């Protein structure tokens, strides 16, 4: 059976060989004029993990494991820091035991055992967290990782209301495979889609496919069921309600500190048939920003309205490095999209955007004759391929000595130009100080009528063995710049352990007290993901 890699994105079969990593190190050495070295990565069984600090009870022996590979693969997520630590074999605080409950009753049984035994319990979906959301806290308490992989089915489908009751542990591809035969889709595709789950999307307030309108998983939730140490929590299934604070909203973004989501009723939709796409170039980043703002505020609601700055467009879309690229796309199950795309293109042209009319792609997937494949050609297709492959490409250079990561936020349009300038100034200064220079790029992942969600990527040369410390200095500069200039510390990556210092500054103090009171009610012994969002 093919297993998930304990250090790389994807399966063990996706791991690059030592020969491939040595070739990557040689290319980096030639490019940067210094020596990069690829060292063999140990099998999990040779990592010398600390012995489990808890015995497996006989009653749960069928769902608990202390296998070395399972423990290693559940200890970290898939951030830059996680990959570097794993590649180096640094596991000072490994998960003690991994649970694979078969159903909700099994989740309850594991939680009850963990609570009685004084363990820390960490809910685990697809393990794709890039903010330390599945990592064990420091301390003496043993830790169980509760993997929801076996709760992976669509339980009911209401075709009339277009909703489905879905178990929380289902991975993105498996969910779509179960909806597709009935002609439906959830249409939520975060970059982590292949290795993230419905429950993970809900508790981290994931951002997915749509760049406008339906963007966060919040928009698709009809009701949620969660188990807690004090019992079940389930909201009434309704299309909308004004009855007090929303029980669902308290679960969305809770990051596993209040309970474990086991299932949810989700709004689904017919699979799209009509599509249209355009990739428009701009001479300046600011002109592209203005076009994105105007298209969004026209409330045409394109499915895609992503803007790449010249650095990003040059690196991932094959452009010259001097032009910004705005990707606009529409889709619908019922209505042709040629009118919408042409109106959006017209608005963007008024801001300086360029595209030939014949490069505007319009398709009807239900037509008798095969039409053009929208979004898979030219600069748009090049960027899409780069986006999809990016997590896998990172496997090749993990731990070789480069320092790089991403951070994302959101800000209102009136503050955006000054915000962007301030963030770039502070992060570039950190790159020069720490790495002697580097690259910093930006793209809009989502765009709202009142502001964009910019997503920055930085990279620079690290010092062998010092990458984690160098990363931390650049990350601090980025987080400080975001908060000081009025942004959010995360738009869709979640808070986890990594973003706690800045989240503490962002949230209102009274809200923190309220959240602590809620946790005390639902989790009296503080067993669930302590240290994430709030202190134990």
KAMO-V50973 format. One record per run of one state. SS is the DSSP state (h for helix, s for strand, l for the rest). FROM is the first residue (numbers start at 1). TO is the last residue. If there is no record, write none. Layout:
SS/FROM/TO, SS/FROM/TO
This chain:
l/1/3, s/4/4, l/5/10, s/11/11, h/12/14, l/15/17, h/18/32, l/33/43, h/44/46, l/47/57, h/58/60, l/61/63, s/64/65, l/66/67, h/68/75, l/76/79, h/80/88, l/89/96, s/97/99, l/100/103, h/104/117, l/118/119, s/120/124, l/125/142, s/143/147, l/148/153, s/154/158, l/159/162, s/163/167, l/168/170, s/171/171, h/172/180, l/181/183, s/184/185, l/186/192, h/193/195, l/196/196, s/197/197, h/198/204, l/205/206, s/207/207, l/208/215, s/216/216, h/217/220, s/221/228, l/229/230, s/231/234, l/235/246, h/247/251, l/252/259, s/260/267, l/268/268, s/269/270, l/271/273, s/274/282, l/283/284, h/285/297, l/298/303, s/304/308, l/309/309, h/310/316, l/317/323, s/324/332, l/333/337, h/338/350, l/351/353, s/354/354, l/355/356, h/357/359, l/360/360, s/361/364, l/365/377, h/378/397, l/398/401, s/402/408, l/409/410, s/411/412, h/413/435, l/436/438, s/439/448, l/449/450, s/451/461, l/462/466, h/467/484, l/485/499, h/500/506, l/507/508, h/509/522, l/523/527, s/528/528, l/529/536
